[in-house]
Amino acid sequence: MEYFAAVTEYLDPQIPTVDRPFGIHLWSVFSDVCTRFLGWNPDEFAFIQGGLLLSTLQPMIVTIIFYYVVIFGGRELMKSSSPFKLTFLFRVHNLMLTFASGLLLALFFEQLFPILYRDGLFYAICNSGSWTQPMVTLYYLNYLTKFVELLDTVFLVVKKKPLTFLHCYHHGATAALCYSQIVGHTSVSWVVITLNLSVHVVMYFYYFLSSCGIRVWWKEWVTRLQIIQFIIDLGFVYFASYTYFTSTYWPHLPNYGKCAGEEFAALYGCGLLTSYLFLFIAFYIRVYAKGKAASAAKRKASAAAVSNGTNEKTAVSNGKKSEPTPVKAAKKSSSKKI
């Protein structure tokens, strides 16, 4: 009871408000825990290119190139080796990313809710005022998780699972996308990130359950959620990019005014997310839609075969002979003439 009372006093739970949507000040708890146990204070964080891990273009690109060298080189080396199971490590990896994605999502929500409530959606996605210090901290932490997620592919390699173009392309390009949005100061990037974190909570938890041998009915919904995510993403980033470019270069066209962010970040984001949408739709059609159609056709053929076999057995048991086909009748007639 004393421990529970101490935790309650520390968290100081209250009725949820605009500034405390969870009833506790989650950011303060997160900051305090990081300061005490990691010696790092999120409240003092500032994104300075060259002063942080993977904070400049060259190390980011080199790391992604190294990732591709490792996975494709490893695939060749594994051809002469037996697959590794690594079940425990795989479970820890997926459970860790499930928790990290959920924590970041909750922290983003706590920061975004007051902005959206007080200033509105357009302000949140287009005004530089939404580019706050806690938000930048979360953007950077989310960026670092993209490099942890590269281990997804390493597990596929050592398990001798096939490497698809979509998987390899998506993992490397997403890390570069997160970098481009941080250095490009795109206020709309929280939409893409929070939706991605939501999907990753579901996806990595599914991977964890699957590694434990637990089958779930909602496997297909992981891909569906990813497709829905990209559709919503593109609606926001297309709008933000449109109003930026029209207000900057073609002000005579209808627009909502300026939108914070650099042009290269907007163009890269629009192009990459568009490619993701088409690739994931193609993946869904190939794996689920066509698979369902093939399974349905197979079941129908099996049912027809069983039905025909049952009819023939019924006819024989009733002492009936099946009517001769025209071909059989013609052969019988021909043999009689000879």
C-alpha positions as CSV (number, residue, x, y, z in Angstrom):
1,M,0.0,0.0,0.0
2,E,2.9,2.4,0.8
3,Y,4.4,1.7,-2.6
4,F,1.0,2.4,-4.3
5,A,0.6,5.6,-2.3
6,A,4.1,6.7,-3.3
7,V,3.4,6.1,-7.0
8,T,0.1,7.9,-6.8
9,E,1.7,10.9,-5.1
10,Y,4.5,10.9,-7.7
11,L,2.1,10.7,-10.7
12,D,-0.4,13.2,-9.1
13,P,-3.4,11.9,-11.1
14,Q,-6.2,14.5,-11.7
15,I,-9.3,14.8,-13.8
16,P,-8.2,14.9,-17.5
17,T,-8.0,18.4,-18.9
18,V,-6.8,19.9,-22.1
19,D,-3.2,20.1,-20.9
20,R,-3.4,16.8,-19.1
21,P,-5.5,14.6,-21.4
22,F,-4.4,11.4,-19.6
23,G,-5.0,12.9,-16.1
24,I,-1.2,12.9,-15.4
25,H,1.5,15.0,-16.9
26,L,3.1,12.2,-19.0
27,W,5.9,14.4,-20.4
28,S,7.0,15.4,-16.9
29,V,7.2,11.7,-15.8
30,F,9.0,10.8,-19.0
31,S,11.5,13.6,-18.5
32,D,12.1,12.7,-14.9
33,V,12.7,9.0,-15.6
34,C,15.1,9.8,-18.5
35,T,17.0,12.3,-16.3
36,R,17.3,9.9,-13.3
37,F,18.1,6.7,-15.1
38,L,19.7,7.8,-18.4
39,G,21.3,11.0,-17.4
40,W,19.6,12.8,-20.3
41,N,17.0,15.5,-19.8
42,P,14.5,15.8,-22.7
43,D,13.6,19.3,-21.5
44,E,17.0,20.5,-22.5
45,F,17.1,18.8,-25.9
46,A,17.8,20.8,-29.0
47,F,18.3,19.3,-32.5
48,I,21.7,20.5,-33.6
49,Q,23.0,19.1,-36.9
50,G,26.4,17.6,-36.3
51,G,26.0,17.5,-32.6
52,L,23.8,14.4,-32.4
53,L,23.8,10.8,-33.5
54,L,22.8,10.6,-37.3
55,S,22.0,14.3,-37.3
56,T,23.7,15.1,-40.7
57,L,23.1,13.8,-44.2
58,Q,26.4,11.8,-44.6
59,P,26.2,9.5,-41.6
60,M,22.5,8.9,-42.3
61,I,23.1,7.9,-45.9
62,V,26.2,5.8,-45.0
63,T,24.1,3.9,-42.3
64,I,21.4,3.1,-44.8
65,I,23.9,2.0,-47.4
66,F,25.5,-0.2,-44.7
67,Y,22.1,-1.7,-43.9
68,Y,21.6,-2.7,-47.6
69,V,25.2,-4.2,-47.7
70,V,24.5,-6.2,-44.6
71,I,21.2,-7.6,-45.6
72,F,22.0,-8.5,-49.2
73,G,25.5,-9.7,-48.3
74,G,24.1,-11.6,-45.4
75,R,21.6,-13.3,-47.6
76,E,24.4,-14.6,-49.8
77,L,26.3,-15.9,-46.8
78,M,23.3,-17.6,-45.4
79,K,22.8,-19.6,-48.6
80,S,25.3,-22.2,-47.3
81,S,24.1,-22.0,-43.7
82,S,21.2,-23.3,-41.7
83,P,18.6,-20.7,-40.6
84,F,18.8,-19.4,-37.0
85,K,15.7,-19.3,-34.9
86,L,16.6,-16.5,-32.4
87,T,13.0,-16.7,-31.1
88,F,13.7,-15.0,-27.8
89,L,15.6,-12.1,-29.3
90,F,12.8,-11.7,-32.0
91,R,10.2,-11.6,-29.2
92,V,12.2,-9.0,-27.2
93,H,12.7,-6.9,-30.4
94,N,9.0,-6.8,-31.3
95,L,7.8,-6.3,-27.7
96,M,10.3,-3.4,-27.3
97,L,9.2,-1.7,-30.5
98,T,5.5,-2.2,-29.5
99,F,6.2,-0.4,-26.2
100,A,8.4,2.3,-27.7
101,S,5.8,3.1,-30.4
102,G,3.0,3.2,-27.8
103,L,4.9,5.5,-25.5
104,L,5.9,7.9,-28.3
105,L,2.3,7.9,-29.5
106,A,1.0,8.8,-26.1
107,L,3.6,11.6,-25.7
108,F,2.8,13.0,-29.1
109,F,-0.9,13.0,-28.2
110,E,-0.3,14.8,-25.0
111,Q,1.6,17.6,-26.8
112,L,-0.8,17.8,-29.8
113,F,-4.1,17.8,-28.0
114,P,-3.8,21.3,-26.5
115,I,-2.5,22.7,-29.8
116,L,-5.4,21.2,-31.8
117,Y,-8.0,22.3,-29.2
118,R,-6.8,25.9,-28.8
119,D,-5.4,26.7,-32.2
120,G,-7.1,24.3,-34.7
121,L,-6.0,21.8,-37.2
122,F,-4.6,24.2,-39.8
123,Y,-2.3,25.8,-37.2
124,A,-1.1,22.4,-36.0
125,I,-0.1,21.3,-39.5
126,C,1.1,24.5,-41.1
127,N,2.2,27.0,-38.4
128,S,5.8,27.0,-37.1
129,G,4.3,27.6,-33.6
130,S,3.5,23.8,-33.5
131,W,7.2,23.1,-33.9
132,T,7.8,23.1,-30.1
133,Q,10.8,21.9,-28.2
134,P,9.0,18.7,-26.8
135,M,7.7,17.9,-30.4
136,V,11.2,18.2,-31.8
137,T,12.5,15.9,-29.1
138,L,9.8,13.3,-30.0
139,Y,10.6,13.7,-33.8
140,Y,14.2,12.9,-33.1
141,L,13.4,9.9,-30.9
142,N,11.0,8.6,-33.5
143,Y,13.8,9.1,-36.1
144,L,16.2,6.9,-34.1
145,T,13.6,4.1,-33.8
146,K,13.7,3.8,-37.6
147,F,17.3,2.6,-37.4
148,V,16.3,0.1,-34.7
149,E,13.5,-1.2,-37.0
150,L,16.2,-2.0,-39.6
151,L,16.8,-5.1,-37.4
152,D,13.5,-6.4,-38.8
153,T,15.3,-7.3,-42.0
154,V,18.4,-8.7,-40.2
155,F,16.0,-11.2,-38.5
156,L,14.6,-12.1,-41.9
157,V,18.1,-12.7,-43.3
158,V,19.3,-15.0,-40.4
159,K,16.0,-16.9,-40.5
160,K,16.5,-17.3,-44.3
161,K,13.1,-15.7,-45.1
162,P,12.6,-14.0,-48.5
163,L,13.5,-10.3,-48.8
164,T,10.8,-8.5,-50.7
165,F,11.4,-5.2,-52.6
166,L,8.7,-3.5,-50.6
167,H,10.2,-4.4,-47.2
168,C,13.8,-3.4,-48.0
169,Y,12.7,-0.2,-49.8
170,H,10.3,0.8,-47.1
171,H,12.7,0.4,-44.2
172,G,15.6,2.3,-45.7
173,A,13.5,5.1,-47.3
174,T,11.5,5.7,-44.1
175,A,14.6,6.5,-42.1
176,A,15.6,9.0,-44.8
177,L,12.1,10.4,-44.7
178,C,12.2,11.1,-41.0
179,Y,15.5,12.8,-41.4
180,S,14.2,15.0,-44.2
181,Q,11.3,16.2,-42.1
182,I,13.4,17.1,-39.1
183,V,15.9,19.1,-41.0
184,G,13.1,20.5,-43.2
185,H,11.0,21.7,-40.2
186,T,7.7,20.4,-41.7
187,S,5.0,21.0,-39.1
188,V,2.7,18.5,-40.9
189,S,5.0,15.6,-40.2
190,W,3.3,14.8,-36.9
191,V,0.3,13.5,-38.9
192,V,2.5,10.9,-40.7
193,I,4.4,10.0,-37.6
194,T,1.5,9.5,-35.2
195,L,-0.4,7.4,-37.8
196,N,2.7,5.3,-38.4
197,L,3.2,4.8,-34.6
198,S,-0.4,3.7,-34.3
199,V,0.1,1.1,-37.0
200,H,3.4,0.0,-35.5
201,V,1.8,-0.7,-32.1
202,V,-0.6,-3.1,-33.8
203,M,2.0,-4.5,-36.3
204,Y,4.8,-5.2,-33.8
205,F,2.4,-6.7,-31.3
206,Y,1.1,-9.0,-34.0
207,Y,4.7,-10.0,-34.7
208,F,5.3,-10.7,-31.0
209,L,2.1,-12.9,-30.8
210,S,3.1,-14.7,-34.0
211,S,6.6,-15.5,-32.6
212,C,4.8,-17.0,-29.5
213,G,2.8,-19.3,-31.8
214,I,-0.5,-17.3,-31.3
215,R,-2.6,-17.0,-34.4
216,V,-4.9,-14.0,-34.7
217,W,-7.8,-13.3,-37.0
218,W,-6.7,-9.7,-37.7
219,K,-3.5,-10.3,-39.5
220,E,-4.9,-9.0,-42.8
221,W,-5.9,-5.8,-41.0
222,V,-2.2,-4.9,-40.4
223,T,-1.8,-4.3,-44.2
224,R,-5.2,-2.6,-44.4
225,L,-4.3,-0.2,-41.6
226,Q,-1.1,0.6,-43.5
227,I,-3.0,1.4,-46.6
228,I,-5.5,3.6,-44.7
229,Q,-2.6,5.3,-43.0
230,F,-1.0,6.3,-46.4
231,I,-4.3,7.6,-47.8
232,I,-4.7,9.9,-44.8
233,D,-1.1,10.9,-44.9
234,L,-1.3,11.9,-48.5
235,G,-4.4,13.9,-47.9
236,F,-2.6,16.0,-45.4
237,V,0.8,16.3,-47.1
238,Y,-0.8,17.1,-50.5
239,F,-2.8,19.8,-48.9
240,A,0.1,21.3,-46.9
241,S,2.3,21.2,-50.0
242,Y,-0.3,22.6,-52.3
243,T,-1.0,25.6,-50.0
244,Y,2.7,26.2,-49.6
245,F,3.6,26.2,-53.3
246,T,0.5,28.1,-54.4
247,S,0.9,30.8,-51.8
248,T,4.6,31.1,-52.6
249,Y,4.7,30.8,-56.4
250,W,1.1,31.1,-57.7
251,P,-0.8,33.3,-55.2
252,H,-3.6,34.0,-57.7
253,L,-4.7,30.4,-57.2
254,P,-6.9,29.4,-54.2
255,N,-4.8,28.7,-51.1
256,Y,-4.9,28.9,-47.4
257,G,-1.6,30.7,-47.0
258,K,1.9,29.7,-46.0
259,C,2.7,26.3,-44.6
260,A,5.9,25.7,-42.5
261,G,8.6,23.5,-44.0
262,E,11.3,23.3,-46.7
263,E,10.4,22.5,-50.3
264,F,12.8,19.5,-50.6
265,A,11.1,17.9,-47.5
266,A,7.6,18.4,-49.0
267,L,8.6,17.0,-52.4
268,Y,10.4,14.0,-51.0
269,G,7.5,13.3,-48.6
270,C,4.8,13.5,-51.3
271,G,6.8,11.3,-53.7
272,L,7.7,8.6,-51.1
273,L,4.3,8.3,-49.5
274,T,2.7,8.1,-52.9
275,S,5.0,5.2,-53.8
276,Y,4.2,3.5,-50.5
277,L,0.5,3.6,-51.2
278,F,0.7,2.0,-54.6
279,L,3.2,-0.7,-53.4
280,F,1.2,-1.6,-50.3
281,I,-2.0,-1.9,-52.4
282,A,-0.2,-4.1,-54.9
283,F,1.1,-6.2,-52.0
284,Y,-2.4,-6.5,-50.5
285,I,-3.9,-7.6,-53.9
286,R,-1.2,-10.1,-54.4
287,V,-1.2,-11.7,-51.0
288,Y,-4.8,-11.4,-49.8
289,A,-7.2,-10.5,-52.6
290,K,-5.7,-13.0,-55.1
291,G,-5.1,-15.5,-52.4
292,K,-8.7,-15.4,-51.3
293,A,-9.9,-15.8,-54.9
294,A,-7.6,-18.8,-55.4
295,S,-8.7,-20.4,-52.2
296,A,-12.4,-19.9,-53.0
297,A,-11.9,-21.5,-56.5
298,K,-10.1,-24.4,-54.9
299,R,-12.8,-24.9,-52.4
300,K,-15.4,-24.7,-55.1
301,A,-13.6,-27.3,-57.2
302,S,-13.2,-29.6,-54.3
303,A,-16.9,-29.3,-53.4
304,A,-17.9,-30.0,-57.0
305,A,-15.6,-33.1,-57.0
306,V,-17.1,-34.4,-53.8
307,S,-20.6,-33.7,-55.1
308,N,-20.0,-35.6,-58.3
309,G,-18.5,-38.5,-56.5
310,T,-21.5,-38.7,-54.1
311,N,-23.9,-38.6,-57.1
312,E,-22.1,-41.5,-58.8
313,K,-22.1,-43.6,-55.6
314,T,-25.8,-42.9,-55.1
315,A,-26.6,-44.0,-58.6
316,V,-24.7,-47.2,-58.3
317,S,-26.3,-48.0,-54.9
318,N,-29.7,-47.5,-56.4
319,G,-28.9,-50.0,-59.2
320,K,-29.0,-47.4,-61.9
321,K,-26.6,-47.2,-64.8
322,S,-25.6,-43.9,-66.1
323,E,-26.7,-43.0,-69.6
324,P,-23.9,-43.7,-72.2
325,T,-22.3,-40.5,-73.5
326,P,-22.6,-39.8,-77.3
327,V,-18.9,-40.8,-77.7
328,K,-19.4,-44.1,-75.9
329,A,-22.6,-44.8,-77.9
330,A,-20.8,-44.2,-81.2
331,K,-17.9,-46.5,-80.3
332,K,-20.4,-49.3,-79.3
333,S,-22.3,-48.9,-82.6
334,S,-19.0,-49.0,-84.6
335,S,-17.9,-52.2,-82.9
336,K,-21.2,-53.9,-83.7
337,K,-20.8,-53.1,-87.4
338,I,-17.4,-54.6,-87.5
